[in-house]
Amino acid sequence: MQKLIVKHPYITKKPGISKGSPIIAGTRVRVLDIIIEYEYLGLSPDEIVSAHPHLILPQIHDALSFYYEHREEMDQDIRARKETIVKMRKKFT
């Protein structure tokens, strides 16, 4: 019997949560939010965990991996949310 390999064990999509956007499983934290903090605010994975103490480092790394596999689609979403990014940048700087 072949073993099933789960590519992103910490990432899920649920229609009723965040409009179906990919989230960290068991939370309402969107992968998009993690990516904005990492790519646009310059936070390290450890700093992201500090900002979200209910998350663990493997969840952050899985979110980053998911992003890099779906970069084009997610970057389109990020471009559509530039105003939110500006507000988040003010919060962290």
MARNU-719328 format. One record per residue: residue in three letters; x, y, z of N, C-alpha, C in turn. Coordinates in pm, whole numbers, plus 32768, in hexadecimal, padded with zeros to 4 digits. Example, Ala and Ser with C-alpha at 12.3 -4.5 7.8 and 13.67 -1.06 7.14 Angstrom:
ALA85277DC7830C84CE7E3E830C85287EB6830CSER85057F1F82C485577F9682CA850A80038313
end
This chain:
MET80547F8A80008000800080008058807C8000GLN803980DA7FA8808781547F9C805E81B78008LYS80C281F8804380A9825B80AC808A82E2806CLEU80248325809F7FFD83A9806E805B841280A8ILE80928464805480E984D0808180998552807DVAL8092859280EE804A861180F880AF868180E2LYS809786D1807B80F68739805780F887AD80BBHIS808587D980E5807B884C8140801F882881B4PRO805487E482177FFF87B482857FC3882282DBTYR7FFE889982D67FCD8905832B7F72896782E1ILE7F5C895282617F0E89B082107E8B896F81E5THR7E1F89BC81EC7D9C898B81C27D4E89FD8182LYS7CE389DA813E7C848A3B81067BFA8A108131LYS7BAD8A6E81667B228A52818C7ACB8AC38159PRO7A638AA4810E7A0F8B0C80D179D98B738136GLY79BA8B4A81AF797F8BA6821079E38BF78260ILE7A648BE182487ACC8C2882937B228C768231SER7B2E8CF882487B808D5081F47B608D428160LYS7AE28D3081427AB28D2780B77AFA8CBB8067GLY7B218C5080AC7B628BE180677BF68BF4804DSER7C2D8C62807E7CBC8C7B806F7D0B8C1380C1PRO7D808BEA80947DCE8B8980E17DF08BC1816CILE7DDD8B6D81D17DF88B96825B7E4F8B2C829FILE7E888B53830F7ECE8AF283627E638AA283ABALA7E668A1F839B7DFF89C683D27DED89DD8468GLY7D6E89E084907D4C89F3851C7D4E8A838549THR7D668ADE84EC7D6A8B6E850B7D1B8BB884A0ARG7D158C3984AE7CDD8C8F84467D4A8CE48404VAL7DC78CBF841D7E398D0983E57E4C8CDE8354ARG7E418D4082FB7E508D23826D7EE38D168247VAL7EFE8CBF81EA7F858CB581B37FAE8D3D817ELEU7F528D8381417F6B8E08810B7FA28E668176ASP7F6C8E6181EF7F9C8EB8825B802D8E988280ILE804C8E18828580D58DEE82A381348E1E8236ILE81098E1381BA815D8E3D814A81748ED3814CILE810E8F1F8169811E8FB1817281848FD381DEGLU81798F92825181D78FAD82BE82668F878297TYR82758F1A824F82FA8EEA822983348F3781B2GLU82EA8F3D8145831D8F7880C9831C901180C9TYR82B4904C810282A390DD80F582C8912A8173LEU82C090EB81E782E5912F8263836F91058293GLY83A6909E8255842D90748274843E902882F6LEU83D18FF1832C83DC8FA383A784168F19838ASER84678EE883E5849C8E6083D884318DFE8407PRO843F8D7E83E683DF8D1C841A83D58D1F84B3ASP84458D2F84F884418D37858B83F48DB285BAGLU84058E22857583BC8E9C859983278E8B8580ILE83048E43851882778E2A84FB823A8DD6856AVAL82828D71859982518D208609823F8D778685SER829C8DD3869D828F8E2E871082148E868703ALA81F38EAE8689817D8F02867180FB8EB2867AHIS81058E2F866980918DD5866E80B48D6186CBPRO80B48D77874E80E48D1087AB80968C8D87A9HIS80218C8C876B7FD48C0F876180038BB986ECLEU80618BEC869D80988BA0862C81208B678651ILE81498B00860781CD8AC5861A821D8AD48599LEU82A08ACD85A782F98AE3853682DC8A8784BEPRO82C18A0684D282A089B3845C822689E5840EGLN81C68A22845281518A59840C817C8ACE83B3ILE81D68B2183E582058B94839782518B62831CHIS82A98B02833082F68ACD82BF829B8A898258ASP82338A48828581D48A0A822881898A7581DAALA81658AE2821D81218B5081D7817C8B8C816CLEU81FC8B9C818D825C8BD1812B826C8B7180B5SER82758AF180D282808A8D806882058A8F800EPHE81908A97804B81138A9E7FFE81158B187FA3TYR81408B887FD881488C037F8981A28BF17F0FTYR82198BBB7F2582768BAD7EB582438B4E7E4AGLU81EF8AF07E6F81B28A967E0D813C8AD67DC4HIS81018B3E7DFF808B8B807DC580A38C167DB8ARG811D8C3A7D9E81478CC67DA380F98D227D46GLU80E78CFB7CCA80A58D537C6A80178D777C98GLU7FCC8D127CBE7F428D277CED7F3E8D7D7D6BMET7F988D617DC87F978DAB7E477FC88E397E34ASP802A8E4E7DDC805A8ED67DC27FEC8F2D7D86GLN7F958EF37D367F238F3F7D017ECA8F6E7D74ASP7EB28F177DD37E618F397E487EA68FA67E9AILE7F298F9C7EAA7F7490007EF67F6B90887EB2ARG7F7B908C7E2F7F71910C7DE87EE8914C7DFDALA7E8290FA7E087DFB912E7E1D7DE791617EACARG7E4491437F057E3691687F937EA391C97FC1LYS7ED6921A7F6B7F4392767F8D7F2292D08004GLU7EA692FD80117E80935480807E94930E8107THR7E6F9292810E7E82924481897F16923681A9ILE7F68922381437FF892158158803192958193VAL80059308816280359388819780119394822BLYS7F97937082507F6D937682DD7FC193188334MET7FDC929F8302802C923F834E80BB9270835DARG80F192AD82F6817A92E182FC8184934A836ALYS812093A183778120940683E1811C93C5846ALYS80D29358847780C6931284F8814C92D68524PHE819A92A284C68215925C84E8829292B384E0THR8286932F84B282FE938484A982F593F98506
end
